[in-house]
Amino acid sequence: MSRHRKQLLALGGLLGLWGGGAMLMFLNAQESRKPSPDEQAIRQAVAAYAEAFTKGNLEQLLVHWDPDAEYIDHSGKVTQGREAIAALLRKNLGDLKGCKFAIDVKPLRLITPQVALQDGKVTLVKPDDTVTTPYTAVWVKKDSQWRLRSVRDLSDTEAAAPVSAADRLKGLEWIIGEWQSVDTTPEVHLNCHWAANKSFVLFDYTIRQDKQESTTTMRIGWDPINQQFRSWYFDSAGGYGEGLWTQDGSSWVSDTAGVLPDGRLGTARYIARFLDHKSWQWQGRNRIVDGRPLADVDVRLVRKTN
């Protein structure tokens, strides 16, 4: 295989991550198996978090949050960064003084050695009431410590009226069409279109460099189990993956983890930022492959005209 071909295959895998994919969920292990050390560490962190909340210990709570973490409440409002989350926690601790706080950990899935997805329910016992709230969380491992990167409050979702997949994806309608990168090497040509019944947005893109090319397909849709947008991708070189998405106004943010064609693992946060109906920007932040950081990515795409 030529050197250029090898470079393109590696590039295709990286741009599979660049395109918003993340590693396909590993098959759920049998419930009877012994939890791995990382699973045990996360469960211990959850228990310590619940204990710190009950005691009203803000300092110990913040130990469990990543500096770039986000909290999304039931209305979709995003609180970004550990300092902003600290202010929110400080207020909540004052309002809930004397209450007991417990967390029931549901499915816990290790996507990569550094990323885990966790579902659960929080039970808040007040003097005159008990409130249970479902949630989903993304944990990341840094410096041998597991910390919360993203937590989404899923309260009221179980009783909410059914919403169609097409209605949920209306905020992404602006991306439908054909696009091409500008001022960027390699060239990226992207076709975004609807699946049947507008149940998913499908991405087909081609990457060209040095007369070589790689293709990738991806789809984004609503995950009714975890109550969150999710993406899956597969590239022509063998890379694959999955990501969790959050809508932030006209922008979409994804926490991702993926497998490159050569077997390396990568994680990143990506932002699809709407500029106008003729252009948008793709930003890659905190990109890591096999523990090594990569440079940030900023690519502008423009709508193709006939």
N, C-alpha and C positions, 0 to 999 in steps of 0.2 A: 504494500500500500504506500502511495506517495506521501511525502512529508506534508504537502498541502492538504491532502485528503484527510490525514490524521488530525491536522489542526482544525479543519472544518468540522469533523465529527465532535471533537472536544468543544469547539465553539458552539455547535448546535446544542450540546447538552447544557452548556452555560446559559445559552439564550432560551433553552426550555425553562430554566429557572427565571431568566429575565422576562419571559413571557407570562409569568404569574403562576407557573406550576409548582407543585411540591410533591414530595414523595408519596406514592400510593400507599395507603394504610397497610402496614403489615397485618397478616391474618391474626385475628384475635386469638391469643393463646388460651388454652383450656383453663377454665376457672380453677381447676383442681391443682394446677401447677404452683410451685413455690414462687412468690413474687421476686422479681429481680432486685438487686440492691438499689437501683434507681427508683423503681416503683415504691419500695419501702421508704426511701428517702423522701419522696414526694408526699406519701401518706403521713409520714412523721411531720413534714412541714405543714400540711393541712391541719393536723391535730394541734400543733404549736400555735398556728394562726388563730384557731378557735379559742384556745386558752388565753392568748394575749388579748383577744377582743373582749372576752368575758371579764378579764381583769382591767380592761381599759388602758392597756399599755401600748401607747401609740408607737413608741420607739421600736418595740419588738414586732409590731405589725409591719412597719416599714421595711424591716430586714427582709421580708418575703417578697417585696416588689422590686422589679427591675427598674433602673433609672428611666428607661424609655417606655415604661408600661402604660397601658390605657385601661380605663374602666368605662363600660358602656351600660347605661341604665336602661330600664324597661321601655323608656320612650325613645331610645336611640341616641340620647345625648352622650357625647364622648368627653371624658375627662382625661387629658393627655399629660403624661409625665408624673414621676413620683412625688414631686413637690405639690402639684395640684391635687393628686390623690391624697396626700397627707392632710391638706386643708379639708377635704371632704370627710376623711376619716375622723379628724378632730371634732368636726361638727356632729357626726353621727355618734361618736363616743359620748359626747355631752348629752345628746338627746336620749340615749339608750342606757344611761347609767343604771346599774342594778339588774339589767337583763342578762339572761343566760344565752349563750351562742354555741350552736353545735353544727357540725358539717358532716353530712353523709356522702362519702365518696362513691360515685357510681363508676361507669366504665373509665379506665385509665389506660391510655394507649401510647406507648413509646414509638414515635415516628422515626426519630433518629436518636443517636446517643445524646444529643443536646436539645431535643424538642419533644414535648409530650402534650397530648390533649387529654383533658379531664372533665368529666361531667359530674354534677353533684347537686345536692340540695342543702340549703342553709335553713336551719330552724332557729328562730328567735323567740325565746320564751319571755314574755312580758308579764308584769303582775296581773294584768287582766285579759291577756290574750296570747295566743301562740300563732306565729306566722311562719310558713314554710315557702321558700323561694328557690326554684330551680336555677341553675347557672351552668355556664360552660367556661373553661379556662384553658389558656395556653401557657405552659411552663417552659422555661429555657434554662439550660445549665451553663453557668459561667463560673470559672474558678472553683470548680467542684461543688458549687452550690446551686440548687434548683430555686428559681425565682419566678414569680408571676409576670408574664409579658402582657397578657390580655385576659380580662374577665368580663363576661357579658351576663347581665341580669335578664333572666328569662321569665320573670314573673308576669302573670296575666296571659302568657302565650297558650297555656293549656286550655283556658276557657275562651280564648278569642275566636271570633267567627272565622271560618275557613277563608283563606286568601289564595287565589290562583297563582301558579308559578309565573304566569305572564304579568300579573299585576305587580308582583314583587320585583320583577326585572325591569319595570318601566324606567327606573332611574338610570338604566344602562342603555337605553334606546339610542342615545347620541353616538354610540360607538359602532352602530350598524353601518356597513359600507366597506369600501376598499380603501386601503391606506398604504402609504409608502414612507420610509424614513427619509429625513433630509439632514445633510451635513453630518452623516454618520457612516462609518465603515465597520462591519460589512453592511450591505444593503439588506433591508428588511421589507418585504411586501406582505401585507396582512389583509385578509378578507374576513370580515365579521358578519355573520348572518344568523337568522333564527333557526332553531330546530322546530319540529312540528309542534303546533299549538303554542309557539313561543315559550316552550317549557325550559329551554336552555338557550344561551348565546354561544354559538360555535365560532371558534377562531381557527383559521387555516393560514399559516404563514410560512413563507419561504425565506431562507437566509442565503445570500449569495456573496462569495468572496473568491477571488483568484480563479474564476471560471468553474468553481465548485459550488454545490448547493445542498442544503439540508431542509427538510420540511417537518413541521410540527402541527399537530391538531390539539386543540384544547376546548373544553366546554365549561361554562360557569352556570350554576343553577342554585336553587334553594334546597337546603338539607332540612327536611321536616322533622327529623329526629333531634338534631342538635340546634334547630332554629337559627341557622346561620347560612350565609352564602358559601359555596364550596366550589373549587375548580379541580379539574383533572386534566393532565396532558400526557401525550405520548409523542416521541419524535422518531424520525426515520432511522436514527442511529442506535435506538434502543433505550434512550433515556425515558423516564416516566416520573409522574409525581402528582401531588395534590396540595391544595392551599385553602386557607380559611379567609374569607373576605368580609369587609365591613364597608358600608356606604357612608361617606362623610360629605354630605351635600352633593355636589356634582362630581366628586372624586371618589375613587374606590381604593381601599387599602387592603393588602393581602399579607398575611404571615405565612411563609412558605417553607417547605423542606423538600428536597428532591434528590433523585439518583441520576448522576451523569452517565453517559454511555460506557465509560470506562469503570464504573462501579463506585466512584467517589460520591460522597454525600455532601449536600449543600443546603444552607438555610439563608433566608433573606426576608426583608420587608420590601414590598413593591407598592407603588402608588400610580394609578392611572388618573391623571389630572386633566380634566376638561378645560380647554382653552377657549375654543369657539366651535361652531359646527363644521369648520374646515380643518381644525387641527387639535391635537392633544399631546400631552407629554407623559412619557413613561419614566419613572424614577425608581432606581434600585438603591436601597440603603441597608447597611449592616449585613452585607453579603459575606458569607463564610463558606469555604469549601475545604473539607477535611481539616477543620480547625484553623485554616489560614484566611485572614481577611482579604477581600478583594476591593478594588476601587468602586466608588459610587458610580451609578449609571444614570445618565440624563439623555433621553432620546426624544426628539420631536417628530411626530408623524403628521402627514397632511393627507387630506382626502384626495384620492385619484379622480381625475376628470376624464371623460371620454374624448 
